[in-house]
Each structure stands twice: as C-alpha cells, then as structure tokens.
C-alpha cells in the first residue's frame, strides 16, 4: 500500500479513502494500542458495523500481536457480554453508533479499555482516533508470529453461548485466499462490495482484495436496492453473498434495470443453496457464480467453479464442487470407516486451514478434531468424478417413522415448484414428542398455492416419507446476523403457532 499511497482503497458513503491514509491509520492505531499497554497475546474485541476504521483497528491489533474477536451485532447484549468475558477482552473497540449497546455490555462485563472509533457524543470510553492522531505513522514492527492466535471467530447462533473457533495467523491467511476471486487475464484490480458483516466471510474476502491491490466498497448492511445501485455505480467486480441474500437480489424489482455487467465473481457460501435459484442467478448474471464450501473449523474445503454452474447440467449445481488442492476429504460411516464413492456419510476434513480448537472447550475440541481430522457434522458423498455433495447437517436430519428426511433435499424440491420462492425445512415435535417434518414456505409474487398441493407435489416426487406434516406460509425467512436462515427462530415461531389459527 505504501508503494501507491494515492490509490483508492476504501469507499464508505461519500468518503473515498486512499491507501496512504489507511496505512498511516493502521500504524498510528498500533502505536496507540502499545502506548495503552495492550500487548501481544491480549484480546481486542470489536463491536462495530462496516467502517473503514474497523478494518484499520483489526489490522492494528493483529500487528501488535493481539487476538481479535468480532461480535455479531444482532446477538443479545447478554450473549455479547458473555463472549466479552469469555475471551478475556482487554480492549473493546466500539463504533460510535454502538455506544449504548457497549455501555450495556461493559456494565456486566467490565474491560480495561473502551475505545470508540471517533467522538462517542457522551462521556464514555476514549476516542481511539484522537489517541491515534497523537501517535507517529512510522511503521510499527509486527509482533505477531505465524502460530499466534489471530482471531477467535464465534458461530452465529442467536441463542445460548456461541462456540469460539480459534485460528492462528497462518490459518486465517489461507481462508482469506480461498474466499478471494482470482483476477482474470486483462482485468483491472478487484473492486469488492462488502454488504455483509465484516465478522463473516465478506470480511475475509476484503482482506484478500486489499492485499491484491483492489478496492473495497463498504455498505453498513445488506439492502438489495442499495447493493444493485452500488454494483452499477462503483463498477463492482466481486461480492460475497449468502444464498438467501442472492435470492433477494434476484427478486428485487430493480434487478432487471441495473447494469451488473461489471461483476466477474459472485461468491456464495454459508448455507445450502437451491439449484433452481442458482439457475435463475446464472440466467440473470451470467457465468460468474462461485460456491465455496467451508467451515470456520476447517477453512476452505471445496469450490464449485463458474464453469460448473452449467444450465445444461443442473444436477451439478447441487454439489459443492471439487476438493481444494492440499485438502484431504474422507466420507466416513458411523464406525469411522472410509466409505466408497457415492456412499453417504460424515464429511471429515484434514487441511492446513484447520482451527487450533474451540476456545476453552477442550472436550468439544477433542470430540470434533481427532487425529488431525475435523469431523464436520455434515452428511455428504463424493462421486466418481471427485465432486463433493453436502446433503445435510447430521443434527438437522429429521428422523421420522420409516427413515430419515434430509432437509436440504426437501428444500431443493419445494423450491423447484413454480409457486415457491424459498423454503426452510426442519423437524418439529408434536404433542407426543415425535418429530414431524415442518416446512416454512415463501411463495412467489402473485402465486397462489395451498399446503395440500405442495404436499402432493412432494409425495409424487419423493414419496410419503418426505411429505411435510405441516406447512406454514410466511412472508420472508428470518436471517441470522451472518445472513443464514434462522431455523431456531423459525422453530420458535412454529411452536408459538401450534395452538393458533389453522396452518394447513
């Protein structure tokens, strides 16, 4: 970045920020952290939206050798406070827009330093930008080591205490490279639109884009109309979306009228995608979709390339692509035996991107990470051509009388009905505590369909085993902070409706 200090590095609202400005801010912040006694091995927790200063604070903390933990904004204050305590936070770095929540957190989880990214507008903490302005912008000597903990990344659960996944610097760098699209011959620098939280995969892509000499355009949150406008205005070349957000982009009324021709890579990951909706995306956007199958515990596992998103081979879009070089994948049976090609079992992964373990949970670490292999909890199969297909989470599989129902397979089938826009399937226990198949369905605009018609559609194509016992029609699927369908919330809503108006 110092070699070309005038180039545009970050865009946020009306601000267009240079590489020189950013580099100076990172080093000033690192000096400020050091002056406060925030040393190598300490934990810096971020409570912030997608600000340029947040990225700078993260880089500065890592430069000093600190662990970084980024809170999901939609978690409750109680869960956030529990995480702040658990990771032994030394400094809480706060977006000025989040000071009220930060005050609520530190009331029950005190920290040594509360540092606000600007004037908090009240007597609360210290202004980190003011502290940094009083420091030199001389390069701060990196104190981090490849085997040091770089990040403690928590699962995005909305209830209970999310698991803290510990990654070293070497592992975090590998994940960033997997998430970042390669530049095509003749293309200029990458221009990423970051419209999902910095705490998730979009932030990892941003690291790679900045490292490659590209530009990152920051939006505070995902809004389909604003994303479409920004892609056209900023000539965005790449973005990361979870599948539900991709569907919202396709379904927005502005979509047909925006120029999206600058896009060369739309990377999606985080949850299962509907092949029917992926085909819609290919028809709208062209051959730009790339699926990355990954877990925080393993890093990148496999990639379904743009070439594999072939409308002539729709079954290929059900797969998660081919295993990445340097990654070993085994599909194993219940007794730990390796299964032959085509057989269904648990996906186990050995990779240079493997986590160090779960923060302060040695028992869970030993359960998931055995002999260097991560037991992912995903059910899948490898075919003869080397394509990996993820069928379901083991814990999401619904055990019904007569067999098992794989939720993603039923979702794919429901989504293929012309009247269905999106669906989510899960097990719902009845009064006898017997698990029943429950589907939440979002219908296509103007479409009229009944639960009986959809159940008959499923019964005809997959048999009575897969037929939902209950279907709820909803306006939209709720999403987690990361952008995944929030099945825990859907389950609570379904349980609340159990004694309400008829749903079938």
Secondary structure by P-SEA (a helix, b strand, c coil): ccccccccccccccccccaaaaaaaaaaaaaaaaaacccccbbbbbbccccaaaaaaaaaaaaabbbbbbbcccccaaaaaaaaaaacccbbbbccccaaaaaaaaccccccbbbbcccccccccccaaaaaaaccccccccccccccccccccccccccbbbbbbbcaaaaaaaaaaaccccccccccbbbbcccccccaaaaaaaaaaaabbbbbbbccccaaaaaaaaaaaccccccccaaaaaaaaacccccccccccccccccccbbbbaaaaaaaaaaccccbbbbbbccccccccccccccccccccccccccccccccbbbbbbcccccccccccccbbbbbcccccccccccaaaaaaccccccccccccccccccbbbbbccccccccccccccccaaaaaaaaaaccccccbbbbbbbccccbbbbbbbbbbcccccccaaaaaaaaaacccccccccbbbbbcbbbbccccccaaaaaaaaaaaaccccccc
